[in-house]
Amino acid sequence: MSRREYPTEEVLSRAFGPLEIQLLEAIWAGASPATVRDLHASFPRFAYTTLMTTLDRLHKKGALCRTKVGRAFVYERRFERHEMEAQLAARSIEGFLGAARGRGAIEPLLSCFVDAVSERDRLLLDDLERLLKAKRTRMVRDGEGS
């Protein structure tokens, strides 16, 4: 069975606004770092200052790196798209797990998660099982426990 790809736009839209996502997409698609001026050509309906403010916000959120070159900032990706999505998803899961104290409190969360996954798509259960087996194998190999 080939690995299925799932829509991830939803993951990004929970952390970023529409223009922020468009700018991230443009930077991910670019081969090199970009200035506001470089990006403005692809976003002509937005004011230069709007793009400048949005890129600054993405930098403050930790999504982009920036370096000052002369009077302008040059922005570049801090993470690849899949890395960003993984971090955002992990942050959500950490929030759920952090709210539950002790193993007894986490088990109902895990049970609800499995139920939600199986109701949405039975093949996701196969993916979850594959990921769990791979993680257990890595943990045993690395001596992290049983």
C-alpha positions as CSV (number, residue, x, y, z in Angstrom):
1,M,0.0,0.0,0.0
2,S,1.4,3.4,-0.9
3,R,1.6,6.1,1.7
4,R,-1.5,8.3,1.4
5,E,-1.1,12.1,1.4
6,Y,-3.5,14.1,3.6
7,P,-4.5,17.7,3.1
8,T,-2.4,19.8,5.4
9,E,-3.7,23.3,4.7
10,E,-5.9,22.9,7.7
11,V,-2.9,22.5,10.0
12,L,-1.4,25.7,8.8
13,S,-4.6,27.7,8.9
14,R,-4.9,27.0,12.6
15,A,-1.7,28.9,13.2
16,F,-1.5,31.4,10.4
17,G,-3.8,33.7,8.5
18,P,-4.5,33.4,4.7
19,L,-1.9,36.0,3.7
20,E,0.7,34.5,6.1
21,I,0.1,31.1,4.4
22,Q,0.4,32.6,0.9
23,L,3.7,34.3,1.9
24,L,5.1,31.1,3.5
25,E,4.1,29.2,0.3
26,A,6.0,31.8,-1.8
27,I,9.1,31.5,0.3
28,W,8.9,27.7,0.3
29,A,8.6,27.7,-3.5
30,G,11.5,30.1,-3.9
31,A,15.1,29.0,-4.4
32,S,16.7,31.7,-2.3
33,P,15.9,34.2,0.5
34,A,13.5,37.1,-0.4
35,T,13.0,40.7,0.5
36,V,9.6,42.4,0.7
37,R,10.4,44.0,-2.7
38,D,11.0,40.5,-4.2
39,L,7.7,39.2,-2.9
40,H,5.7,42.3,-3.7
41,A,5.8,41.5,-7.4
42,S,3.8,38.3,-6.7
43,F,1.4,40.1,-4.4
44,P,0.5,43.3,-6.3
45,R,-2.9,43.7,-4.7
46,F,-1.3,44.1,-1.3
47,A,0.4,47.2,-0.1
48,Y,4.2,46.9,0.4
49,T,3.7,47.8,4.1
50,T,1.1,45.1,4.5
51,L,3.6,42.5,3.2
52,M,6.3,44.0,5.4
53,T,4.1,43.8,8.5
54,T,3.0,40.2,7.7
55,L,6.6,39.0,7.1
56,D,7.6,40.6,10.4
57,R,4.8,38.8,12.1
58,L,5.9,35.5,10.6
59,H,9.4,36.1,11.9
60,K,8.1,36.9,15.4
61,K,6.0,33.7,15.3
62,G,9.2,31.8,14.5
63,A,8.2,30.7,11.0
64,L,10.9,32.7,9.2
65,C,14.5,33.7,9.7
66,R,15.6,37.2,8.7
67,T,18.8,39.0,8.2
68,K,19.3,42.7,7.7
69,V,21.1,43.5,4.4
70,G,21.5,47.2,4.1
71,R,18.2,48.8,5.0
72,A,16.1,45.8,4.1
73,F,15.4,42.5,5.8
74,V,15.9,39.3,3.8
75,Y,13.5,36.5,4.8
76,E,14.1,32.8,4.4
77,R,12.4,29.6,5.6
78,R,13.2,28.4,9.1
79,F,11.6,25.0,8.4
80,E,10.5,23.1,5.3
81,R,6.7,22.9,5.0
82,H,6.5,19.3,6.3
83,E,8.6,20.3,9.3
84,M,6.4,23.2,10.1
85,E,3.3,21.1,9.8
86,A,4.8,18.4,12.1
87,Q,5.7,21.0,14.7
88,L,2.2,22.5,14.7
89,A,0.6,19.1,15.0
90,A,2.9,18.1,17.8
91,R,2.1,21.4,19.7
92,S,-1.6,20.5,19.4
93,I,-1.0,17.0,20.8
94,E,1.2,18.3,23.5
95,G,-1.6,20.6,24.6
96,F,-4.0,17.7,25.0
97,L,-1.5,15.5,26.7
98,G,-0.3,18.3,29.0
99,A,-3.9,18.9,30.2
100,A,-4.2,15.2,31.3
101,R,-2.4,14.2,34.5
102,G,-1.3,10.6,34.8
103,R,-1.7,7.6,32.7
104,G,-5.3,7.1,33.8
105,A,-6.3,10.5,32.5
106,I,-4.5,10.0,29.2
107,E,-6.1,6.7,28.3
108,P,-9.5,8.2,27.6
109,L,-7.9,10.8,25.3
110,L,-6.1,8.1,23.4
111,S,-9.3,6.0,23.1
112,C,-11.2,9.1,21.8
113,F,-8.4,9.7,19.3
114,V,-8.5,6.1,18.0
115,D,-12.3,6.3,17.7
116,A,-12.1,9.6,15.8
117,V,-9.4,8.3,13.5
118,S,-11.4,5.1,12.7
119,E,-14.7,7.1,12.1
120,R,-12.9,9.4,9.7
121,D,-11.0,6.9,7.7
122,R,-10.3,3.2,8.4
123,L,-7.1,3.4,6.5
124,L,-5.8,5.9,9.0
125,L,-5.9,3.1,11.5
126,D,-3.5,1.2,9.3
127,D,-1.2,4.3,9.1
128,L,-1.4,4.7,12.9
129,E,-0.5,1.1,13.5
130,R,2.4,1.3,11.1
131,L,3.7,4.5,12.8
132,L,3.4,2.8,16.2
133,K,5.4,-0.2,15.1
134,A,8.1,1.9,13.6
135,K,8.3,4.0,16.8
136,R,8.6,0.9,19.0
137,T,11.3,-0.5,16.7
138,R,13.3,2.7,17.0
139,M,12.9,2.9,20.7
140,V,14.1,-0.7,21.2
141,R,17.0,-0.1,18.8
142,D,18.0,3.1,20.7
143,G,17.6,1.5,24.1
144,E,14.8,3.8,25.2
145,G,12.7,1.0,26.8
146,S,10.2,-1.6,25.9
